[in-house]
Amino acid sequence: MVTGCQFAAASAVATVLAQHGQIDTFRFSLPLRFENAIVSYAIYLRQLIWPIDLAVLYPHPEKFFPFPIIAGCIALLMALARIIKPLFGATPIRFGRIRSR
C-alpha cells in the first residue's frame, strides 16, 4: 500500500521533472522554500478566518523571513496540531475519507 508521504514524494519528483526546462525550478533554495511553506500555511489559515489581502497569484519571497515570524508560525501550527489531534485521534486519512476503526 502506498502511504501519503510516498505519494507526495512521487508527485513532487514528477512535478519537478515535468517542469524541467520550462520553469526555473531551482531558483529558490530549499531552506527558503521550507520557510515559505511554513509561513504560507499560517497565512492561509488566517485568510480562512479573516479573508483580507487575497490575490490570484502570490509571489514567492526573494529573501528569508525574519526568525520571529518563522518561530511564531511554527508555534501556531504546532499548537493547532496539538489541539486538533485529540479531536480526531490517530485515524489516517486515505483517499479523502477518514477510515473507521
Sine and cosine of phi, psi and omega as CSV:
sin_phi,cos_phi,sin_psi,cos_psi,sin_omega,cos_omega
0.00,0.00,0.67,-0.75,-0.01,-1.00
-1.00,0.04,0.80,-0.60,0.03,-1.00
-0.99,0.13,0.20,-0.98,0.01,-1.00
-0.89,0.45,-0.62,0.79,0.00,-1.00
-0.92,0.39,-0.64,0.76,0.03,-1.00
-0.91,0.42,-0.66,0.75,0.02,-1.00
-0.91,0.42,-0.68,0.74,0.01,-1.00
-0.90,0.43,-0.65,0.76,0.01,-1.00
-0.91,0.42,-0.69,0.73,0.03,-1.00
-0.90,0.43,-0.63,0.78,0.04,-1.00
-0.91,0.42,-0.65,0.76,0.02,-1.00
-0.90,0.43,-0.69,0.73,0.02,-1.00
-0.90,0.43,-0.69,0.73,0.01,-1.00
-0.89,0.46,-0.62,0.78,0.01,-1.00
-0.91,0.41,-0.71,0.70,0.01,-1.00
-0.89,0.45,-0.68,0.74,0.00,-1.00
-0.92,0.40,-0.60,0.80,0.00,-1.00
-0.94,0.35,-0.54,0.84,-0.04,-1.00
-1.00,0.01,-0.14,0.99,-0.06,-1.00
-0.87,0.48,0.82,-0.57,-0.02,-1.00
1.00,-0.06,-0.40,0.92,0.01,-1.00
-1.00,-0.08,-0.68,0.73,-0.03,-1.00
-0.80,-0.60,0.61,-0.79,0.03,-1.00
-0.97,0.24,1.00,0.07,-0.12,-0.99
-0.97,0.25,-0.33,0.94,-0.06,-1.00
-0.96,-0.28,0.37,0.93,0.00,-1.00
-0.93,0.36,-0.54,0.84,-0.02,-1.00
-0.97,-0.24,0.65,-0.76,-0.02,-1.00
-0.95,0.32,0.33,-0.94,-0.02,-1.00
-0.90,0.44,-0.68,0.73,0.06,-1.00
-0.87,0.49,-0.61,0.79,0.03,-1.00
-0.91,0.41,-0.60,0.80,0.03,-1.00
-0.92,0.40,-0.66,0.75,0.04,-1.00
-0.90,0.44,-0.70,0.71,0.04,-1.00
-0.86,0.51,-0.71,0.70,0.00,-1.00
-0.88,0.47,-0.63,0.77,0.01,-1.00
-0.90,0.44,-0.69,0.72,-0.02,-1.00
-0.90,0.43,-0.75,0.66,-0.03,-1.00
-0.92,0.39,-0.61,0.79,-0.01,-1.00
-0.91,0.42,-0.63,0.78,0.06,-1.00
-0.84,0.54,-0.72,0.69,0.00,-1.00
-0.90,0.43,-0.66,0.75,0.01,-1.00
-0.90,0.43,-0.67,0.75,0.00,-1.00
-0.91,0.42,-0.60,0.80,0.05,-1.00
-0.91,0.41,-0.64,0.77,0.06,-1.00
-0.89,0.45,-0.68,0.73,-0.01,-1.00
-0.93,0.37,-0.42,0.91,0.08,-1.00
-0.91,0.41,-0.62,0.78,-0.02,-1.00
-1.00,0.06,-0.67,0.74,-0.05,-1.00
-0.78,-0.62,1.00,0.01,-0.12,-0.99
-0.97,0.22,0.99,0.17,0.12,-0.99
-0.83,-0.55,0.29,-0.96,-0.01,-1.00
0.86,0.52,0.64,0.77,0.03,-1.00
-1.00,0.10,0.51,-0.86,0.02,-1.00
-0.53,-0.85,0.33,-0.94,0.05,-1.00
-0.96,0.29,-0.73,0.68,0.03,-1.00
-0.86,-0.50,0.70,-0.71,0.06,-1.00
-0.95,-0.30,0.90,-0.43,-0.02,-1.00
-0.92,0.38,0.55,-0.84,0.03,-1.00
-0.97,0.25,0.69,-0.73,0.00,-1.00
-0.92,0.39,0.61,-0.79,-0.02,-1.00
-1.00,0.06,-0.28,0.96,-0.04,-1.00
-0.74,-0.67,0.19,-0.98,-0.03,-1.00
-0.96,0.30,0.49,-0.87,0.07,-1.00
-0.98,0.20,0.45,-0.89,0.10,-1.00
-0.90,0.44,0.52,-0.85,-0.06,-1.00
-0.85,0.53,-0.66,0.75,0.00,-1.00
-0.87,0.49,-0.55,0.83,0.03,-1.00
-0.93,0.38,-0.71,0.71,0.00,-1.00
-0.90,0.43,-0.70,0.71,0.00,-1.00
-0.89,0.46,-0.65,0.76,0.03,-1.00
-0.91,0.42,-0.66,0.75,0.02,-1.00
-0.92,0.40,-0.66,0.75,0.04,-1.00
-0.89,0.45,-0.69,0.72,0.01,-1.00
-0.89,0.46,-0.67,0.74,0.02,-1.00
-0.88,0.47,-0.74,0.67,-0.03,-1.00
-0.91,0.41,-0.62,0.79,0.03,-1.00
-0.93,0.37,-0.63,0.78,0.03,-1.00
-0.91,0.42,-0.69,0.73,0.03,-1.00
-0.90,0.44,-0.64,0.77,0.04,-1.00
-0.90,0.43,-0.63,0.78,0.01,-1.00
-0.93,0.37,-0.54,0.84,0.03,-1.00
-0.97,0.24,-0.65,0.76,-0.12,-0.99
-0.99,0.17,-0.54,0.84,-0.07,-1.00
-0.84,0.54,-0.70,0.72,0.04,-1.00
-0.90,0.44,-0.42,0.91,0.01,-1.00
-0.94,0.34,-0.58,0.82,-0.05,-1.00
-0.95,-0.32,-0.19,0.98,-0.01,-1.00
0.93,0.36,-0.46,-0.89,-0.04,-1.00
-0.97,-0.25,0.55,0.84,0.00,-1.00
-0.97,0.24,0.88,-0.48,0.02,-1.00
-0.96,0.29,0.58,-0.81,0.02,-1.00
-0.99,-0.12,0.82,-0.57,-0.01,-1.00
-0.76,-0.65,0.82,-0.57,0.06,-1.00
0.81,0.59,0.65,0.76,0.13,-0.99
1.00,0.08,-0.05,1.00,0.01,-1.00
-0.82,-0.58,0.53,-0.85,0.05,-1.00
-1.00,0.09,0.81,-0.58,-0.02,-1.00
-0.96,0.27,0.75,-0.66,0.04,-1.00
-0.98,0.21,0.42,-0.91,-0.03,-1.00
-0.99,0.11,0.00,0.00,0.00,0.00
